[in-house]
Amino acid sequence: MTAAPSFLDLFSGIGGLSLGLMAAGLRCVGGVDNWAEARATFEYNHDGARLLLADLTVTSAANILHHFGADRDRLDVVVGGPPCQGFSTVGKRDAADPRNRLWTAFRDIVRDVRPAYVVIENVEGLLVMQGGRVRDEIAASFAEIGYGMKCKLLRSADYGVPQLRKRAVFLGWLAGLAEPRFPAPLRTPPVTVADAISDLPELGPGEARTEYDRPPATDYQRARRAGATALHNHEAANHPPALVEVLSHIPDGGNRKSIPDRLQPKSGFHNSYARLASWKPAVAVTSNMRKPSSARATHPTQHRGLTVREGLRLQSFDDTFVVLGPRSSQYLQVGNAVPPLLGRAIGAELLRALRANPPRAVRDARRGGLTRVTAPRTLFDAAG
């Protein structure tokens, strides 16, 4: 293959997965989402790639291709992360949540485009929801339109991301094409919270900084700062003095057990008011990262929640990536994103699989009729 393979990102959000695939050598045709604030951030950071603001349950593949001026026969990969709140391990799972069925809109577009390869990224709860029936239904549904499909739980920290977040990843391929592999974990020590954010300026509650005040101290920091001329999205939430006093009693990596009885918060879970451990990867970064009352959302040493920039660092976004919109939305955009370094590892395997096929084999597979394939019996690999 001479030209860079192209991909379309559905339910793209701010495009963390897109950035990773682009870093691996694939070309982004565009993204599709119905979130206006994510659209602004996506287009600001994706080197000319546009995002179509649309509801994928009522938007056809033909309309999407027309919008981007894309040739169906030259669209190699379709990727995406259908919204997944009903599958999440955070909060109450709801099997009846209508968002649980958004993957069918993704499948319908794949059916009409017939890319060579497919990637679905989602929360880990998807793999065990309803005793695994949901994941098996997804595989069977793609088998009906000619795709082999397998899934695995991938841990972000195994791919250079300073975060223990786990994501369910489905890889699909048209019958007759080379089967893609899941990326192998790196053979290097995990990147820690300190490795990721210790070079960022210190902040008190309500403070902000727009310039670096020290050089990068780790390879990870140097990689994230490459090309950045200013510091963006580094503003702390304005915590009240009473909360600051509470946090002042908690050591690096500690929890609410260190808070004196007279200051103990009256609400919260057992892992609320807990600091990230500077010597470990972070736990999953969520939209509540600015709130110490959330699970391990407090800076390891400073008496505050995390800034948007610190969340971006822990998600493996480069410092040249700027999040737009109101600050509450910025946190949500970052918390919902796919870590780009995880995307890059997946993209490298997609590229390897694409290049393993003779061009004619890809063309013939894509132009063939819908041929049902047998869903693999060993569908789910829980490793990760």
N, C-alpha and C positions, 0 to 999 in steps of 0.2 A: 504494500500500500504506500502510495507516494504522499498524497495529501493527508493532513492530520484528520483522524476520524472525528466525526461530529456527534454531539449529543444534545438532547433537549431535556431541560430540568422542570418537572412538573411538581406543583406544591413546593416551590423552590425556596420560599422565605427569602432571607438575605443572601442565599447562595453559597453557604459554606461547602456543600458538596460540590457545587460547580467549580469553586476555586481550587479544590483539591484535584478534580479531574483535569482542569486546565493545567495545573502544575505538573501533572503526569504526562501531558502531551496531547490531550484531546481538545477539540474546539467547541466552544459553547455557541449553539445556535440562538438560544435565549431561554428565558424562564417564564413560567406561568404561575400566577398566584392571585388571590383576591384580596390581598392585604396591601393597601396603598402605601403605608409607611415602609413596609419591607421593599416595595417596588422602588421607592426613592433611594434606599440604601443599596439595593442590588445594582441599579443602573449607575450609581455614582462610583461603584467599585469594580465594575466588570469590563472595563476597557471597550466600551461601545456596545456591549451586548444589552439588549432590551428585555424588559419583563412585560408580558401581556397581562393586564389586570382583568381577570376573568374567573367565572365560576366553572370549574371543570366538570361539574355534573350536567351542565347544559351547553358546553362548548365542544364543538366537533374537532376532530383531528384536522379536517380540511380547513377549518377556520384558523386553527393555530398555524398550520403550514403556510397559509396565505399571508397571515399577519407578518411572519418572519421572512417571507419570500424564500422559503426552504423547499428543496426538492426531496420528496418522500424517499426516492431511491438512494439518496446520499445521506440520509439520516441514520447513523450507525447504531446509536444507543439512546434509549430513553431511561431516565433516572427520576427518582422522586421520593418524597416522604409524605404520603397522605396523612393528614391530621389524625392524631392517635389518642386523644384524651381518654377515650373509653377503655383503652388498653393499659394506660399508665399504671406503674406500680406506686406512684405518688397520689395520695388521695383515694377516693372510692372508685373502684372499677365498675363500669356500667355496661353490661353486655348489650343493652338495648340502645346505647348511645348511637344516634344516626351517623356520627362521624366514623364509627367503626366500619361503615360500608363504603367509605370514599375510595378505598383501594379498587373498587369495581370501576369507577370512572377512569382511574389510571389504566386498568386492564383494557377497557374499551378503546382507549386511544392507542395503546400498544397493538391491539388487534388490527386497527385500521392503518397504522403506520408500518407495522412489521419490521421493527429494527432488528439487527442481528443479536443484540444483547440488551438486557434489562437489569436495572438495579432498583430495589425497593429498600428504603431505610426506615426504621421505625423503633419504637421503644421496646425494651426487652420483654415487657409483659405480653406483647403480641404473640410470642412464641408459646406461651403456656395458657393463654386465655381459653376458657372453656375446655380445659384438658387437652389443648393442642388442636382442637377442631378448626379454629380459625386459620392457623398456619397451614393445615392440611387442605382446607378449602381453597386458600389462595393458590397453592401448588396445583391442585386439581383443576382449578379454573384456567390457569395458564397452560396446563397440559392440553386442555380442550382447544386452544388456539395455536397449538404447535410448539410450545416452549417447555423445555426441561427447566426445572426450578429446584433450587436447594437453598437452605438458610442456615445461618450460624450466628451465634452471639459473639460479637467482637468487642473487646475491651479497649477503649481509646488509649490507655496508657501503654499498651503493647506496640503502639505505632508512633511514639514520640510526643503524644499529647499529655500534658501534665494534669491528667484528670482520669479518675477511675470509671467514668461514665461508660456504660455498656449499651450497645445498640444492636438491634436485630437487623441483619442484612440478608436480603434475598438476592440471589444471582440467577438470572434466567438466560437461556440461549435457545435460538431456533434449532429445531431438529436437524441434525446433519453437520452442525458447526462444532468447532472445538469447545469443549466444556471449560468455562473459566474457573480459576482457582480462587479460594479465599487467600488474602495476603497472610504471609507468615509473620509472626511477631518478631520485632527487632531483637537482636541479641545484645542490647545495651541496657545499662541501668535506667530505670524510669526517670523521667524529668519531674522534679519536685516543684512544689509551690515556690520555694525560695529561688530555684533555678529559673523560674518563669517570671517572677514579678519583683524581685528584690532590688532591681535597678530603677524602679519607678519612684518618683518623688514622694516623700512622706506627706500625708495629708491629715489634718484634723477634721472633725465633722463640719460639713458645709464648705470646706476649702476645695480649690481647684488649682491645677497647674497646666500650663500649655507648653512648657519647655522641660527637657531633661536636665537634671542637675548632677548626674554622675555617668560615667561610661558603663557600657554593658559588662557584666562580670562572668557570663557563661556563654557557651556556644548557642544555646537556645535564645538568649536575649539578643545576641548579635544577629542571629538570623531573623528575628522578629523586627528588629530596628533597621534592617538594611533598607536604605532608600527613604527612610522617614526623616523629614526636616522639621517637623513640629509634633507635639504630643496632643492627641485628641482624645476626647471622651474620658478624661481623668478628673472627675469631680465626685466628691464624697457626699453622701446623704447627710443632712443636717440633724444629727441625733440630739435629743435634749440632754442636759447635764446629768440627770438622774441615770439615764442609760449609759452614758460614758463612765460614770462611777461604777456601775455594775460590771461593765466590760473590763475595767482596770484591774479587777481581781482575778481574771481568767488568764492563765499562762498560755504560751504557744502550744497549740494542739489540745488545750484543756477544754473543760465543759462547765456546765452550770454548778457542778458540785463544789467548785472553788468559790462560788459567790457566798458571802456571809448570809446567815439566815435572815437578818434584818433587811437585806436587799434582794432576797429571792423574788424573781418575777412570779406573779400570781397565775400566770397562764403559760402555755407553751408545752412542747413535747420534751421527752427526755434528752433529745439531741438538739434542742433549741439553745441559743446563747452559747454555742460552741465555736471555738476558733479552728480554722484550718491548721493543720500541722505543717510547718514550713519544710520539714524533712521528708514529706511524703507527697505523692500526687494529690490533687484536690479530689473531693467527692464530686458527684455530678453538679455541674453549674446549672442553676435554674434562674428563672426570672426574678426570684426572691433574693438574689445574691446581695442586695443592698440592705437586707433586713436581718440584724442579729437574732431576731426571734425565729428565723427560719433555721433549717438544719445545716449546721456547719457553714454559715455564710459570713462569718466574722474574720477580718484580716488576722493573720497569725500574731502580729505584734502591735498594730495600731488599733486604737479604740473606735472602730467603725466597721460598717459593712464594706463590701467590695465596690469599687468603681466599675463603670462599664468597660474601661480599658483593661482593668485587671481581669474581668470576666472574659474579654476577648483574648487576652494572653493565655488564660487557662483553657480556652477553646482552641488555641493554636492559630488564631488570626494574626496576620502581620500588623505592625503599627501603622502602615500606610492605609489600612482599612478603616474607614470612618463610618460610624453609625449615625444616621440622621433621624430627626423626629423628636418629639417630647421625650424627656429622660425616662419616664415610666415605660414608654414604648421601646426605647433603646434597650432597656433591661430585658424586656420580653423578646425582642428580636434576637438578642445574643443567647438567651437561655434556650430558645427554640432551635438554634442553629446546629448544623452538623460540623464537627471539628474538621477543618480543611486537611490536616495531616492524615486523618483517617480516610478522608476522601481521596487523597493522593495515593495512599496504599491500595485502595480499591481500584483506582484508575490505572495504576501500573499493571494490575492483573487483567483488567479489561483490554488494555492495549496489547498485552502479550497474547491473549486469546484471539483478538482480531487479526493480528499479524500471523497467527498460526494457520489461518484459512487462506487457500487460494482465492483471489478476487472472484473468480467465476463461481466458486462454491457459495460465497456470500450472496452474490447476485441471484443465483438459482434458488437458494433457500428463501430469500425474501420475496421472490416473485412466484413461488409455489403457492398452491391453494392451502386453505386451512386444514392441516392434518393433525389429528389428535395424537398425542404421544402419551406414553405411560408415565404417570408420576412416579418418581423414584421412591422405593420403600424406605430407604434410609434418608429421610428428608432433613431431619433436624440434628445439627451438631451443637451440643450445648457448651462446647469449649468456649472459654472467654470469661 
